[in-house]
Amino acid sequence: MKAPVKIGVLGAKRGQDMMRFCMSCGDAVLTAICDFSPRLEDMKKEYEEKGVAFYKEFDEFLEQANMDAVVLANYANDHVPFAIKCLKAGKHVISEVLPIETLKEAVELIEAVESSDKIYAYAENYCFMPAPLEMRRLYREGKIGRFEYGEGEYMHNCEPDWAPLTLANPMHWRNRMYSTYYCTHSIGPLLSITGERPVSVSGFEVPFNDRMRRMGALAGPIGMEIITLESGALLKSIHGVGPSENSIWYSVYGSEGRLESAREDAENGAVDTIYVNLTQNKKKDLTSYQPAYSGEEAGKNSNHNGADHLVMQHFVKKILGDETAMVIDVYRALDMFLPGFFAYRSILEGGKPMAIPDFRDPAVREQYRNDTACTNPLKAGNMLLPVSPGGDPEIPDSVYAILREKLEHKD
């Protein structure tokens, strides 16, 4: 295929970063936007004079729009049906977080990818942030020897923004997601660095608190996964939407040293800064620096520390035949997600270790072909799981009334 790659975007809110990429990258062009909300009218004001087509119905978007690839930036628990439709229609797909909601969807998605000659990419942008990306490079150059242990942390106090995020709807997916569902921001970079596959997990969560009640969310505020990799090395992943403060942080230990991003948020550079401590350095001097941005200059100031631009840049390069492009395929996407999925099964069993299946194996997939277990009543059927291990907490209607009032008065 020759540039530019023609790209359509589903989801006019989260998808705006991908739209900006298309407007700044010579190898891609934005041709269509689909959204099911009034936000589409705002996009018309911004892009209508730039030759972009607009759609309120996804099937019309898929059938009529002139595009080679589709960005799925719709609700996080609803990517699979659209991904499968796109692949069957001969479109490349890049899916925002998260890849699936049920194991049945995992089987269907993998089989759609395998039966297609198109690219599926998972847009886990935290893998592309400066420090994790530099850790990956240094580790794979052998700087810290054999991998032994790593930690990933994505703590995000979402309370200030929860009303617009959920539209004050008790049944919104964010209000019904379990504590370890939104896990790939913390797990993904660690697996990207090491290249290993997770084989088992134990899950834990912080008990339901007043913050989550005020938000109208049913899950524990913080989830944790203790993961064993195929080599026997360990990972600790911790993440949540209900901590009191924010933190994004990664640390990896090898047989010959340690790599770490900065602590204490942006004041110390956060994921823009890396600390390197190598055993062979007998003086034990701690080296720190800010890695050079590896993407196009136009993407340096894009959201998520430039990572949003990098994700799209590598996706487009892959479509254009660049085999060195860093793309997270469907199998690696599931490697990043399944530890959180099975961690919640572990939590429901009191922290019991759970094996993580390898969906690369068709025989393994067959065991989960009809597994719809999740916390979403619209998909789970008779396999509905509670959102909290002790049973879903009761949240009075008055909580959602307060959130709706916040929405009405939001500028």
N, C-alpha and C positions, 0 to 999 in steps of 0.2 A: 504494500500500500504506500502511496505517496502522500506527503503532507500537503495541506493540513488535514488532520483527522477531524471529522465533523461530529460534534458532541451535543447530545441532548441531556437535559437535567430534570430529574423528577424531584421536586421539593424546593420551593422558592425561598425558604428560610436558610436552612443549613447549606443548601446548594449554592448560595451566593459566592462563597469562596471559590468554588469550582468554576462558576461563571466568570469571575474576575481572572482566573487563570487563563481561560480561553481567550479573553480579550487582550491578554498581555503576552501570550506565547505564539510565536509564528508557526509552530507545528500543529496548532489546534484552532478550531473556530467554533463558537457557540451558534448552533442552528435552531434549537428549540428548547422551550421551557414548559413543563407540565406541573400544575399545582391544583389541588382540590379546594383551595381556600380563596378568600378575597385578596390575598397577598399577590395573586397573579396580576391584578390590576396595577400594583406598584411596579412589578417587573416590566409591564408594558411601557410605562412612562420612561423607564431607564433604557430598555433595549429595543423597543419597536422600530426606531429609526436605524437600527444596526442590522436589519435583515433577519431578526429572530422571529420564529413562529411560536404561537402560544396555544396551549391546549388545557382544557378542564377535564378531559377524559383520557385515561391512560391508553386505552386501546386505539383511539384516534391518533394520539401522539406516536404510538409505536408503528402504526400502519402508514401514516401520512408524512411524518417528519423526515427530512433528509438528514440522516445521521448514521455514523458508523459505530458509535459507542454511546452508552447511557450511564449517567451517574445516578445512583440510587441514594438520594438524600431525604427519603421519606421517614416515617416513624421507625425507630430502631428495631422493633419487634416484627416488622412487616416487610422485610426486604426480599425474602425468598420467593413469594409468588411472582413478584415483578422481575426478579433476576431470571427465573425460569422462562417467563414469557419473552424476555429480551434475548436470551440465548437461543431459544427456538426460532425467533425471528431473524437470527443471524447478526445480532449486535454484540459487540464487546461490552462487558459489564464491569463497573467499579462500584462496589457496595460500601456504603458508610457502615459504621459500627451500629449494630452487631450483626454477625452473619446469619444466625438462625434463632428460632425460639424453641423448637422441639427437635427431638432426634429424628422423627419422621421427616421433618423439613431438611435435616442434614443429609439423609439418604437421597431425597428427591433432588436437592441442589447438586450434590456430587454427581449423580447420574446425568443430570442435565448438562453439567460441565463436561463430563467425559464423552457424552454423545455429540458435543458441539466442537467445532474447530475454532471457536472464538475464545478470547482471553477473559477469565474471571479474575478480578483483583479485589483484595480486601483493603479498605482505606484506613488501616490502623495508623493514624498519623503520629502517634507518640513514638513509634519506631523510627520516625524520620526526624525527630527533634535532635538538636546538635549534640548533646552529651550521649544519648543512647546510640546515635549513629557512629560517633567517634569510638565509643566503647566496642561496638561491633567490629570496627576496623582494627583496633588495637588487639582485641582478643583473637581475631582470625589471623593476625600476623604473628601470633604466638607470644605476645608481650607478657602475659601473665600465666602462661603455661596451661596446665589442665584445669578445666572449670570445676569448681567444687561447691560454690554456694552463691546465691544471689537474692537480692530483695528489690521489690518494686512497690511503689506507693503512689496511689492516686486518691487523694482525700479532697473532697470538694463540698464545702458547705453550700448547698443549693437553696437554702431557705429563702434568701432575699429574692430569688428569681423563680421560685416554685410556682407561684400563681400563673404567670404567663407561660411557663413551660408545660403546665398540665391543664391550662384553661379552667382550673378549679373544678375539674371533672373527676369524681371519685373512681371512675372506671378507666381513666387514662392509663396507658401502659406504665408510665413512670410511677404511678401510685400503687400499681399491682406487681411491680418487679420485685423479686426476692433479693436478699442482701448481696449475694455473690453473682448476680446476673451481669452487671455492667463491669466486667472484669478485665477486658483486653487492654485497657490503658495501662494497667499495672503489670499484667502477665506478658503481653505482647512483646514489649521491648526486650525482656529477658530472654525469651525464646528466639527473637531475632538475633540477639547477640550471640547466643550459644549454638544455634542451629539444631538443638536437641528436641526430642519429643517427650512430652509428659506421659507417665505411665500410671501414676496413682496420686490420689489427693485426699487430704482430710480437711474438712471445712469447719469454720467457727464464725460466730457473729456476736456483735455487741447487742445487748438487749434493747428492745424498743424503748425510745425515750420521748421526752416532751417535745423535742424539736420535730421529730417525725410526726407526732400527733398534730402539732400546729400546721405542718405541711399537708396533712391529709394523706400521708403515705403509710402503708401498712407494714413495711419490712423493718428489720433491724437497721440501724443507721450506718453500720460498718461491717463489712464481710472480710474474711481472711481465708486464704488457701495456703496450706503447706503441701508442696508438690514434690514428688520424686520424679526425676528424669530418667531416661533409659540408661544413662551411665551410672546411676546411683547418686548423682549430685542432687542437691536440694534447692528449692526456691521458696521464699515467703512472699506472698502477694497480699497487700492490704489496700482496700478501697472502700469508698462509701459516699453517699450523698448527704449524710447527716452528721459529719463531725463538726466541732466548734470552729475549726480553722482549716485552711487549705494547705496542701503540700503535694508536690510532684517530685519524686526522688527515686534514684536507682543506684544500686551498689552491687558489684560482682567481685567475687573472690576466686582467684586461681591458685595453682600450686606455687606460682612465682610472683604473686602480687595482687593488688586490688585497684579497681577503677570505680569512681564514684562521681555522681553529679553533686552540685552544691546543695546544702541544706538551707532552710529558712527562706524559702520562696525567692522572689525576684531580687530581694535586697542583696543577695550574694550571687546573683547570676543564674540561679536555679538551673534549668536544663540547658542554658547557654554555656555553662561552665563545667569543665571536667577536672577532677583531681586524679593524679596518677601516682601510685606508690608501688614501686617495683622492688622485689626482694634483692635483685642483683645490685641495686643501688645501696652500697654498704653504709653510706652516710644517712640513709633513711630520710633524705630530703623529700618533702611532698611537693610535687610539681603540679601547678594548676594553670589552665589556659582556656581561652574560648576558641573552639574549633572554627575554622573558616567555613562559611556557608557553602555547601556543595551544589547548590542549584543555580538557576539563572538569576541574574541580578534583579530582575523584575519581581522575583518571589521572595526576596530577602525579608521584606517587611510584611509578608502575608501572615494570616492568623496562625496561632499555635507555633510561634517562633520560626516561621517560614516553612513549617512542615506541610501545611495544606498544599502549597505550591509544589513541593517536592513529590508528594504522593501522586499528584496528577502528572507531573513531568515524567516520572518513571513509567506510569501507565501508558502515556502517549508514546514514549520511546519503545516500549514493548510492542505496542501495536504496529509501529513502524519497522519492527524487525531487529531492534537492538537487544541482543541476548544478554547483555550485561546489565540491563535495567533491573532494578530491585523491586520486584512485585511479589506481594504476599498472595499465594495461590489459595485455592479452596481448602486444601488439606492443612496448610499452615494456619489458615483462618480458624479452622476447627480445633487445631492444637491449642490455639490461644483462647478459645471460648470454652471448650469442654471441661477444663479444670474448674471453672466457676460453676458450670452446670452440675457437675458431679459433686462439687463441694457442698452445694445446697442439699443434695441427696444425703451427703455425709452429715450435715447439720441436723437433718430430720431424723437421723439414726444416732444422734448423740456424739458425733465426731468420728464415727467409724470410717476407717480408710476405704476408699472406693477406687476400683480399677478404672482407668480411662481408656475406652476402646479406641482402636486405630481404624478410622473409617476409610483408609486406603484399601482395606481388605474387603472385597464384596461379601465374603462369608460372614464377616463381623457385622457389616451393615444390615444383613438380612435379619439379624436379631432385633433390630430397632425400627424396622420398616413401618410398623404401625404404632410406634411409641409417641403418643401425643402429650405426655405428662408435662405440665407447666402450670403457671399461676394465672394464665389467661383463660377465662371461661369460654371465650369464643373459639379457642383451638383445642382445649384439653379434653372436652367431652367428659367421659366418665373417669378420666385420669387426672382430674383437677387437683393440684397441690395447694396447700395453704401458703399464704405469703409469709407467715411467721410460724416457726416450729411449734409454738404453743397454741396455735389457732389465731386467726386474724383478729387483731384488736378492734374494738368498736370505736368508731370515730363519729361523733355527733354531726348532724347536718349543719349545725352552727359554725363548725370549722370551715366548711366549704362556702358558707354564706360570707364569712369574713374574707376568704380568698377571692370570691367573686367581687366583693366590694373593692378590694385592692386592684383588681383588674379594671374596674370601671373608672377608678381614679388615677390609673397609671397614665403618665404623659406619653 
